[in-house]
Amino acid sequence: MKKKIYLVRHCLASGQKSTASLTAEGRDQATQLAQSLGHIPFDKLYSSPYRRALQSIEPLALQLDKPITIDDRLEERKLSAVPIENWIEELEQTFVDLSYTIEGGESSQQAISRSIAVLNDALLYTKEYCLVMTHGNLLTLILHHFNTDYQFNTWKKLRNPDVFCLTFHNNTIESIQNVKLSGEPL
């Protein structure tokens, strides 16, 4: 049996903190996202607990009259316990060496492990279609898990929002597609 998981990066936000809201443009993007994906009969909707992710998925959930399963394992990956000046270089290093960790941070391997556990749950509890709302770094690491061609440069090119459809056959990845949303650009 085939199942499709739509992996979505949240809409444009006002910041990186867990409490950061969508901008006015981000709220419009969330409405457009609901319009673009609202025809898909999603069985389940999963989201990071971060405000920007929830605000990105809420219009779709309302349109489909579906509950949102909030899962802490979808929150953005913590690169470091303290702000670092050269965070872009450090982030790139985490794609070169998946075990690389900055003090107080999470390695790519750790982030992949928790996020793939969510996808495994989604595959178990989804009949056919599921949407997972998360963050750019984690989304890229999930893609990397299934295809190592997805790297740091993939993350750099992501948009807010960005959507990938992962097709599984008997719980084995079959394909990954970057989905063009109606009404582009979002």
C-alpha positions as CSV (number, residue, x, y, z in Angstrom):
1,M,0.0,0.0,0.0
2,K,1.2,3.5,-0.9
3,K,1.2,6.4,1.6
4,K,2.2,10.0,1.1
5,I,3.7,12.2,3.7
6,Y,3.8,15.9,2.9
7,L,6.8,17.4,4.7
8,V,6.3,21.2,5.1
9,R,8.6,24.0,6.3
10,H,6.6,26.6,8.1
11,C,5.6,30.0,6.6
12,L,7.6,33.2,7.0
13,A,8.1,34.1,10.7
14,S,9.2,37.1,12.7
15,G,12.1,35.2,14.4
16,Q,13.7,32.0,15.5
17,K,12.4,31.7,19.1
18,S,9.8,29.0,19.8
19,T,7.3,31.8,20.5
20,A,8.0,33.7,17.2
21,S,4.8,34.4,15.2
22,L,4.2,34.5,11.5
23,T,4.6,37.8,9.8
24,A,1.7,39.3,7.9
25,E,3.2,37.8,4.8
26,G,3.5,34.5,6.6
27,R,-0.1,34.5,7.6
28,D,-1.0,35.1,3.9
29,Q,1.3,32.2,3.0
30,A,-0.5,29.9,5.5
31,T,-3.8,30.8,3.9
32,Q,-2.4,30.0,0.4
33,L,-0.9,26.8,1.8
34,A,-4.4,25.7,2.9
35,Q,-5.8,26.6,-0.5
36,S,-3.1,24.7,-2.3
37,L,-3.2,21.5,-0.2
38,G,-6.8,21.6,0.9
39,H,-7.9,19.2,-1.8
40,I,-5.8,16.4,-0.4
41,P,-7.7,14.1,2.0
42,F,-5.1,14.1,4.9
43,D,-5.7,11.5,7.5
44,K,-3.4,13.1,10.0
45,L,-1.8,16.5,10.6
46,Y,1.4,16.7,12.7
47,S,3.1,19.8,13.8
48,S,6.1,21.2,15.7
49,P,4.9,22.9,19.0
50,Y,6.6,26.1,17.9
51,R,4.1,29.0,17.3
52,R,5.2,29.6,13.7
53,A,4.6,26.0,12.7
54,L,1.2,25.9,14.4
55,Q,0.1,29.1,12.8
56,S,1.3,27.7,9.4
57,I,-0.9,24.6,9.7
58,E,-4.0,26.0,11.4
59,P,-5.7,27.3,8.3
60,L,-5.5,23.9,6.7
61,A,-6.6,22.1,9.8
62,L,-9.7,24.5,10.0
63,Q,-10.5,24.0,6.3
64,L,-10.3,20.2,6.6
65,D,-11.8,20.1,10.1
66,K,-9.0,17.9,11.3
67,P,-7.1,18.0,14.6
68,I,-3.4,18.8,14.8
69,T,-1.2,16.3,16.6
70,I,1.5,18.4,18.3
71,D,4.8,16.5,18.5
72,D,7.8,17.9,20.3
73,R,10.1,15.7,18.2
74,L,9.3,18.1,15.3
75,E,10.7,21.2,17.0
76,E,13.7,22.9,15.3
77,R,17.1,21.4,15.9
78,K,19.1,23.1,18.6
79,L,22.5,23.9,17.2
80,S,24.0,25.3,20.3
81,A,23.1,26.2,23.9
82,V,24.4,29.8,23.4
83,P,24.3,32.1,20.4
84,I,27.3,31.7,18.1
85,E,28.7,34.1,15.6
86,N,29.6,31.7,12.9
87,W,26.5,29.6,13.1
88,I,26.2,29.1,9.3
89,E,29.7,27.5,9.2
90,E,28.9,25.4,12.2
91,L,25.6,24.3,10.7
92,E,27.3,23.3,7.5
93,Q,29.8,21.2,9.5
94,T,26.8,19.3,11.0
95,F,26.0,18.1,7.4
96,V,29.6,17.1,6.7
97,D,29.9,15.2,10.0
98,L,26.5,13.9,11.2
99,S,27.9,13.2,14.7
100,Y,29.3,16.8,15.1
101,T,27.9,18.5,18.1
102,I,28.4,22.0,19.5
103,E,28.3,22.2,23.3
104,G,24.7,22.1,24.4
105,G,23.5,21.4,20.9
106,E,22.1,18.4,19.1
107,S,24.0,16.5,16.4
108,S,22.4,15.8,13.0
109,Q,22.2,12.1,13.9
110,Q,20.2,12.9,17.1
111,A,17.8,15.2,15.2
112,I,17.4,12.6,12.4
113,S,16.6,9.9,14.9
114,R,13.8,11.8,16.7
115,S,12.3,13.1,13.4
116,I,12.3,9.7,11.7
117,A,10.5,8.3,14.8
118,V,7.7,10.8,14.0
119,L,7.6,9.7,10.4
120,N,7.5,6.0,11.5
121,D,4.5,6.9,13.7
122,A,2.9,8.8,10.9
123,L,3.3,5.8,8.6
124,L,1.8,3.6,11.2
125,Y,-1.3,5.7,11.9
126,T,-1.9,7.2,8.4
127,K,-4.2,5.4,5.9
128,E,-3.0,7.3,2.9
129,Y,-2.1,11.0,3.3
130,C,-0.3,12.8,6.1
131,L,1.1,16.3,6.6
132,V,4.1,17.0,8.9
133,M,4.8,20.7,9.7
134,T,8.3,21.4,10.8
135,H,11.4,23.6,10.4
136,G,13.9,24.0,7.6
137,N,16.9,22.4,9.3
138,L,15.0,19.3,10.5
139,L,13.2,19.0,7.2
140,T,16.5,18.9,5.3
141,L,17.9,16.3,7.7
142,I,14.8,14.1,7.2
143,L,15.3,14.4,3.4
144,H,19.0,13.6,3.9
145,H,18.1,10.4,5.8
146,F,16.3,9.1,2.8
147,N,18.6,10.5,0.1
148,T,22.1,11.9,0.9
149,D,21.9,14.2,-2.1
150,Y,19.9,16.5,0.2
151,Q,22.7,18.5,2.0
152,F,23.5,21.9,3.5
153,N,22.9,23.6,0.1
154,T,19.3,22.1,0.1
155,W,18.7,23.9,3.4
156,K,20.1,27.2,2.0
157,K,17.7,27.0,-1.0
158,L,14.6,26.3,1.1
159,R,11.7,28.8,1.0
160,N,9.1,29.6,3.6
161,P,7.0,27.6,3.1
162,D,8.4,24.7,1.2
163,V,6.7,21.4,0.6
164,F,8.1,17.9,-0.2
165,C,6.0,14.8,-0.9
166,L,7.5,11.6,0.3
167,T,5.9,8.5,-1.2
168,F,6.2,5.2,0.6
169,H,5.3,1.7,-0.6
170,N,5.0,-0.8,2.2
171,N,6.7,1.7,4.5
172,T,9.8,1.9,2.2
173,I,10.6,5.3,0.6
174,E,9.8,5.2,-3.1
175,S,10.2,8.9,-4.1
176,I,10.7,12.4,-2.9
177,Q,9.2,15.3,-4.8
178,N,9.4,19.1,-4.2
179,V,5.8,20.2,-4.6
180,K,5.0,23.3,-6.5
181,L,2.1,25.0,-4.8
182,S,-0.7,26.7,-6.7
183,G,-0.5,30.5,-6.6
184,E,3.3,30.4,-6.5
185,P,5.3,32.3,-5.3
186,L,4.3,31.6,-1.7
